[in-house]
Amino acid sequence: MNIKILGLGCARCHQLEKTTREVVKELGIDASIEEVKDMMKIVQYPILTTPALVINEELVCAGRVPTKAEVTHLIANALTKEDKTGR
């Protein structure tokens, strides 16, 4: 699983990264987590404000910091999609 945190490094971006890392650890899954701070890369995604969460190249949340429960749900959904597609 590939997870990206899009943002320039503000407190909200750091919070999203921290929460995401906690969820990945708690779920015990194999995931790479990348912080994308390069504005030229960020604008390639359909977002207006950061932070944003991208899982397996699918934008799943933008413009706010989701709760830990929301991040868990988003990652679980992505895992289900991986199982169905065999990736």
C-alpha positions in Angstrom: 0.0 0.0 0.0 1.3 3.5 -0.9 0.1 6.4 1.2 0.9 10.0 0.5 0.4 13.0 2.8 0.1 16.1 0.6 1.0 19.4 2.3 3.7 22.0 2.8 4.6 21.0 6.4 2.0 22.8 8.5 0.8 21.6 11.9 -2.3 20.0 10.3 -0.1 18.1 7.8 2.1 16.8 10.6 -1.0 15.7 12.5 -2.4 13.8 9.5 1.0 12.1 9.0 1.2 11.2 12.7 -2.4 9.8 12.7 -1.8 7.8 9.5 1.4 6.3 10.9 -0.4 5.3 14.1 -3.2 3.6 12.1 -0.8 1.7 9.8 1.1 0.5 12.9 -2.1 -0.6 14.7 -3.4 -2.4 11.7 0.0 -4.1 11.2 0.0 -3.5 7.5 2.8 -3.1 5.1 2.6 0.5 3.8 5.0 3.1 2.5 4.1 6.6 3.8 5.4 9.5 1.8 5.2 13.2 2.7 4.8 15.2 -0.5 5.8 18.8 0.1 6.7 19.8 -3.4 4.0 22.2 -4.7 4.5 21.1 -8.3 3.6 17.5 -7.2 0.8 18.5 -5.0 -1.0 20.5 -7.8 -1.2 17.3 -9.8 -4.0 16.2 -7.5 -7.5 17.7 -7.6 -7.3 19.5 -4.3 -7.8 23.2 -3.3 -6.3 23.0 0.2 -4.0 20.8 2.2 -3.6 18.6 4.0 -4.7 15.8 1.8 -4.5 12.0 2.0 -3.8 9.8 -1.0 -4.0 6.0 -0.8 -2.8 4.0 -3.7 -3.0 7.1 -5.9 -6.6 7.7 -5.0 -7.4 11.0 -3.2 -9.5 10.1 -0.2 -9.5 13.2 1.9 -8.5 16.9 1.4 -8.7 20.2 3.1 -9.0 18.9 6.7 -7.5 16.5 9.2 -9.7 13.4 9.4 -10.2 11.7 12.7 -8.2 8.6 13.6 -11.4 6.5 13.1 -11.8 8.1 9.6 -8.2 7.3 8.6 -8.7 3.7 9.8 -11.9 3.4 7.7 -10.2 4.9 4.6 -7.2 2.6 4.9 -9.5 -0.5 5.6 -11.5 0.4 2.4 -8.2 0.6 0.4 -7.2 -2.8 1.7 -10.5 -4.2 0.7 -10.0 -2.8 -2.8 -6.5 -4.3 -3.0 -7.9 -7.7 -2.0 -10.5 -7.5 -4.8 -8.1 -6.5 -7.5 -5.2 -8.7 -6.3 -2.7 -5.9 -6.1 
